[in-house]
Amino acid sequence: MVGWRRREPYAIPRALGRFIEGWSRPRPEVPRQRRPNPGAVVDCAVYHGGARRPGHEHYTDAARVAGRQRDAFVWLGLHEPDEATMAAVGAVFGLHELTTEQATAGGHRPAAETIGEVTRLVLRTARYVEHEELTATSEVVDTGDVTVLVGRNFVITVRHGAAGALKPVREELEARPELLAAGPWAVAYAVCDRMVELYLEVAGQVERDLERVEESAFAQRVNAPGIAHIYQLKREMVEFKRAVLPLQEPLHKVVDGGVVPAALYPYLVDVRSRLSRAVDRVSGFDDLVNSILQARLAQVSVDQNNDMRKIASWAAIAAVQTAVAGLYGMNFTNLPGLDWKYGYPTVLLVMAVAAVALHRRLKKVGWL
């Protein structure tokens, strides 16, 4: 007790003072750290009433905010996500595991299907590759794919490949709030519209390549393209055709399936009509390439026949000289003209006259 009383005037007031000082001192504000989005996330935003909410939110926070507000939705843009990122996104938005697996892998055929409340729409992307001249290894059309997952209050776009960037789509759609107010299907419409527009742009540039190849194929033989060049162009057209033609059935299913809001129905019908024009042009390109290839093969055959004619003509001319020289080269004593003084010049003259006459005749009939 004595020791405790000696420390009482000093220990207790000092400890109490430190406690009061620490309680009353203002605590420094700790800045709230935002969770970084994965590298595959291109953009993530919440849209409400046709306008984008300010700030760059993590897709988990964006899903929670959109779930609390009526008529709000999340647009999450991904580019080539890995399995872990896509699995995490699927857990947040309630996607089926098969849907996440299909979205992770690229190279899918255009399709439209609904699993639960989520509609999966797959489109092929296309991009024209600039090149100075067509070669046997030229890349003319670069393709990829984009998957659009449309839910009640979210839309997720997953893009594979370098073609079909969706940043212009987001910018154009944000400039049209009346269209953006229609909800997640407005994004699906904008993506479809952008892909069909790219098809028509690529078709126009490919058409110029086909015109140049067609002109050179029927021009001078020196400038005519090789078979390998035309076949490479045909392979590129087949790849472009596989991107455009299969989209018709999925787009018909979406337009006539009754899942699209009535406000967006006329826009999707317009996209479908423009897709039909793109399909007609691409189908025509394929037929034109086949015609150019067949024509070039025919030209090659004709050129080979002409070469064989020329070779046969010169061989015939040389055969006359060979026959005469062969006869007089035999070791016979009774050959005419052996003892004649003008025999040797006469034989040379006969060989020359025969060669000239045969050459003129072959040239007249078109063999030389």
Secondary structure, DSSP 8 states (H G I E B T S, - for coil): -HHHHHHHHHHHHHHHHHHHHHHHS-------------TTEEEEEEEETTEE-SS---HHHHHHHHHHSTTEEEEEEEES--HHHHHHHHHHHT--HHHHHHHHS-----EEEEETTEEEEEEEEEEE---SS--TT---EEEEEEEEEE-SSEEEEEEESSS---HHHHHHHHT-HHHHTT-HHHHHHHHHHHHHHHHHHHHHHHHHHHHHHHHHHTS-TTT---HHHHHHHHHHHHHHHHHHGGGHHHHHHHHHTT-S-TTTHHHHHHHHHHHHHHHHHHHHHHHHHHHHHHHHHHHHHHHHHHHHHHHHHHHHHHHHHHHHHHHHTS--S--TTSS-TTHHHHHHHHHHHHHHHHHHHHHHTT--
